[in-house]
Amino acid sequence: MKERKNIVEILDHRYKTYLEDEGRWLNEGFRNIFTDGEPSRENLKTPVYLMLPEEIREYVDQLLLDN
């Protein structure tokens, strides 16, 4: 479970500039792309996920596959 929580931390750190500029709508960071903030494919909020730039979506997909 610890590794799954790290997905949000990894995304928040890697895309810090995005969150500060264009991604302010995410409020609490990438935790908001998952239901209850629990990173998994099943908990992915598809409408929110699709609003992200393609590069970030691809990285999210990669992180979810690795876990």
GIQUI-V508637 format. One record per residue. RES is the residue in one small letter. PHI is phi in degrees with one decimal (NA if undefined). NEAR is the number of other C-alpha atoms within 12 Angstrom. Layout:
# GIQUI-V508637
RES,PHI,NEAR ; RES,PHI,NEAR
This chain:
# GIQUI-V508637
m,NA,10 ; k,-59.8,11 ; e,-61.6,16 ; r,-64.5,24 ; k,-65.9,22 ; n,-65.9,24 ; i,-58.1,33 ; v,-63.8,30 ; e,-62.8,23 ; i,-60.9,23 ; l,-64.5,33 ; d,-60.2,27 ; h,-72.9,16 ; r,-63.8,20 ; y,-111.2,27 ; k,-56.3,21 ; t,-63.4,14 ; y,-60.7,22 ; l,-64.0,24 ; e,-73.6,17 ; d,-101.6,13 ; e,-79.0,16 ; g,-96.9,25 ; r,-59.2,18 ; w,-65.9,17 ; l,-79.7,23 ; n,53.8,16 ; e,-92.7,20 ; g,84.6,30 ; f,-71.8,38 ; r,-57.8,30 ; n,-73.9,29 ; i,-87.8,35 ; f,-121.4,28 ; t,-63.4,19 ; d,57.1,16 ; g,68.1,23 ; e,-96.4,25 ; p,-67.4,33 ; s,-165.4,29 ; r,-60.6,23 ; e,-68.6,14 ; n,-93.3,20 ; l,-67.8,25 ; k,-83.3,23 ; t,-55.1,18 ; p,-60.9,14 ; v,-71.1,21 ; y,-55.7,27 ; l,-69.6,17 ; m,-81.3,18 ; l,-77.6,27 ; p,-61.1,17 ; e,-54.9,12 ; e,-57.1,17 ; i,-70.7,25 ; r,-59.4,24 ; e,-63.4,16 ; y,-69.5,21 ; v,-58.7,36 ; d,-57.6,21 ; q,-61.8,17 ; l,-63.3,23 ; l,-68.6,26 ; l,-69.2,14 ; d,-71.1,15 ; n,-103.8,17
